[in-house]
């Protein structure tokens, strides 16, 4: 699998794990020192915090998630993806955009920094 394919899989695999409501699987897409920056919340660092956040969101009704990288730039062992997202939270539609910084690790590409927001 090429670097580009692996980075694209970060999006589709994350969406699949979220839709399966599997916080442990979501956790595996991040680096050990990864961080997320959700809208309206402080930055959360580390795999336990990341898993707890996503599991709580899934338990609260996050579903039908689609994550699509519209632009992927790879530079050595780092990559930057800019894309769009959609889904539902508690039956209400949501859409937004994101920026993800990924790193090549011994286990393949993983998300290092993840920030997103929603359209009004």
Secondary structure as UniProt FT lines:
FT   HELIX           3..19
FT   TURN            20..21
FT   HELIX           23..27
FT   TURN            28..29
FT   STRAND          30..37
FT   TURN            39..40
FT   STRAND          44..45
FT   HELIX           47..59
FT   TURN            60..61
FT   STRAND          62..75
FT   TURN            76..77
FT   STRAND          78..89
FT   TURN            90..91
FT   STRAND          92..105
FT   TURN            106..107
FT   STRAND          108..118
//
